[in-house]
Amino acid sequence: MSGHSVVNPACDIAGGCEVRIGGQRIVLMPQRCALWVEAATLILADLHLGKLETIAATGAPMPRGLLEAELARLVSAVQQSGARRVLVLGDFLHARIGATELVCDAFAAAREKMGVRVEVVPGNHDRGLARVSDRCSVRVLGDVVEEGPFVFTHDALTLEGDARGGRGRVVWAGHEHPAVVLRRKSERIKLPAFVVGQGEVIVPAFCSFTGGGVGRCAGRVFAVGEEVWEVAG
């Protein structure tokens, strides 16, 4: 597709796939995030921090160690990529009830390990974000952020006019939790995916415990497993 080309699928980041989007170098990473090389920025969406705690609050049993595993994956992504900033495209939180002191302190500890600033474009689940942003050590931005050739938001479908890919900009968003189903004979596996379309990029949910599908997303699909690769249409 015009403007989006694979540069080096075997890039320096283990398992990553490098593409050019909006004239910029982007590495799609198996940790379900993307490195914007020129800005040293790690882009992700739908962290849904506290989701497991929200479910547990209903009385459902949940295994231990899942929050720590999710945050360890984020720390690993920052360390591997050399990013100096993490930009979360919405749904940093899952629900107010899950944003406990323990959860916020765990994220703040992870941010200290990363040693980078964390900025959040609010999403529809982030109604309690202002209350915990200081404790989590994150900076809350506006609902739409323009930077270089890109527009960052949570849900691309909420943008209108020039904000939606106007003036040659590419919209980055989450919200839709894109995934792809791979089939071989009787075998079937569903994997998170990046969708790189004309004028927009939809990133997979960083949270491992989300549903989703390609849905209305149209464009090149990159499946995410132990490595990232483009799935033939």
Residue pairs with C-beta under 8 A, 6 or more apart in sequence:
1 196
1 197
1 198
1 219
1 220
2 198
3 20
3 21
3 22
3 23
3 170
3 198
4 19
4 20
4 21
4 196
4 219
4 220
5 19
5 20
6 17
6 18
6 19
6 230
7 18
7 19
7 20
7 25
8 18
9 17
9 18
9 229
9 230
11 17
11 18
11 27
13 27
13 29
13 35
13 80
13 81
14 30
14 80
14 227
15 29
15 30
15 226
15 227
15 228
16 27
16 28
16 29
16 30
16 35
16 227
16 228
17 27
17 28
17 222
17 227
17 228
17 229
17 230
18 25
18 26
18 27
18 28
19 26
19 27
19 28
19 196
19 222
20 26
21 170
21 196
21 201
22 148
22 149
22 150
22 168
22 169
22 170
23 149
24 36
24 37
24 38
24 39
24 148
24 149
24 150
25 36
25 37
25 38
26 34
26 35
26 36
26 37
26 201
27 34
27 35
27 37
27 81
28 34
28 194
28 222
28 224
28 228
29 35
29 77
29 80
29 81
29 228
30 224
30 225
30 226
30 227
30 228
31 73
31 74
31 76
31 77
31 80
31 206
32 44
32 73
32 192
32 203
32 204
32 205
32 206
32 224
33 42
33 43
33 44
33 74
33 77
33 203
33 206
34 42
34 43
34 44
34 194
34 201
34 203
35 41
35 42
35 43
35 81
35 83
36 42
36 43
36 150
38 148
39 85
39 147
39 148
40 82
40 83
40 84
40 85
41 83
41 84
41 85
41 86
41 87
42 77
42 78
42 81
42 83
42 85
42 86
42 87
42 116
43 87
43 89
43 152
43 172
43 203
44 74
44 77
44 86
44 87
44 88
44 89
44 174
44 203
44 206
45 88
45 89
45 90
45 91
45 123
45 154
45 173
45 174
45 175
45 203
45 204
45 205
45 206
46 89
46 90
46 91
46 123
46 174
46 175
46 177
46 204
46 205
46 206
46 207
46 210
47 70
47 74
47 88
47 91
47 92
47 93
47 206
47 207
48 91
48 93
48 94
48 125
48 205
48 206
48 207
48 209
48 210
49 67
49 92
49 93
49 94
49 98
49 99
49 103
49 107
49 136
50 93
50 94
50 95
50 97
50 98
50 99
50 100
50 103
51 94
51 95
51 98
51 207
51 209
52 62
52 66
52 67
52 98
52 209
53 67
53 97
53 98
53 100
53 102
53 103
54 94
54 95
54 97
54 98
55 62
56 62
57 97
57 98
66 208
66 209
67 103
67 106
68 106
70 206
70 207
70 208
71 106
71 107
71 110
72 110
74 86
74 110
74 114
74 206
75 110
75 113
75 114
77 83
78 86
78 114
78 115
78 116
79 114
83 116
84 116
84 117
85 116
85 117
85 118
85 119
86 114
86 116
86 117
86 118
86 119
87 119
87 120
87 121
87 152
88 118
88 119
88 120
88 121
88 138
89 121
89 123
89 152
89 153
89 154
89 172
89 173
89 174
89 203
90 120
90 121
90 122
90 123
90 124
90 125
90 126
90 153
90 154
90 155
90 173
90 174
90 175
91 123
91 124
91 125
91 126
91 154
91 174
91 175
91 205
92 120
92 122
92 123
92 125
92 126
92 129
92 136
92 138
93 99
93 125
93 126
93 128
93 129
93 132
94 125
94 207
95 125
95 128
96 127
96 128
96 131
99 128
99 131
99 132
101 135
104 132
104 135
104 136
105 135
107 136
107 137
107 138
108 135
108 136
108 137
111 118
111 136
111 137
111 138
112 137
117 139
118 136
118 137
118 138
118 139
119 138
119 139
119 140
119 141
120 126
120 129
120 133
120 138
120 139
120 140
120 141
121 141
121 142
121 143
121 144
121 145
121 152
121 153
121 154
122 129
122 140
122 141
122 143
122 154
123 154
123 155
123 174
123 175
124 154
124 155
124 175
129 140
130 140
133 139
133 140
143 153
143 154
143 158
144 151
144 152
144 153
144 159
144 163
145 151
145 152
145 153
146 152
146 169
149 168
149 169
149 170
150 169
150 170
150 171
150 172
151 159
151 163
151 164
151 165
151 169
151 170
151 171
151 172
152 171
152 172
152 173
153 159
153 163
153 171
153 172
153 173
154 173
154 174
154 175
155 173
155 174
155 175
155 176
156 164
156 171
156 173
156 175
156 176
156 200
156 202
159 165
159 171
163 171
164 171
164 199
165 171
165 199
165 200
169 199
170 199
170 200
170 201
171 199
171 200
171 201
172 200
172 201
172 203
173 200
173 201
173 202
173 203
174 202
174 203
174 205
175 202
176 202
176 212
176 215
176 216
176 217
177 192
177 204
177 205
177 210
177 211
177 212
177 213
178 192
178 193
178 194
178 195
178 202
178 203
178 204
178 212
178 213
178 214
178 215
178 217
178 221
179 190
179 191
179 192
179 193
179 204
179 211
179 212
179 213
179 214
180 190
180 191
180 193
180 213
180 214
180 221
180 223
180 231
181 188
181 189
181 190
181 213
182 188
182 189
182 190
182 191
182 223
182 231
191 223
191 224
191 225
192 204
192 205
192 212
192 223
192 224
193 204
193 214
193 221
193 222
193 223
193 224
193 231
194 201
194 202
194 203
194 204
194 221
194 222
194 224
194 228
195 201
195 202
195 214
195 217
195 218
195 219
195 220
195 221
195 222
196 219
196 220
196 222
197 217
197 218
197 219
197 220
198 218
198 219
200 219
202 217
204 212
204 224
205 212
214 221
220 230
220 233
221 230
221 231
221 233
222 228
222 229
222 230
222 231
223 229
223 230
223 231
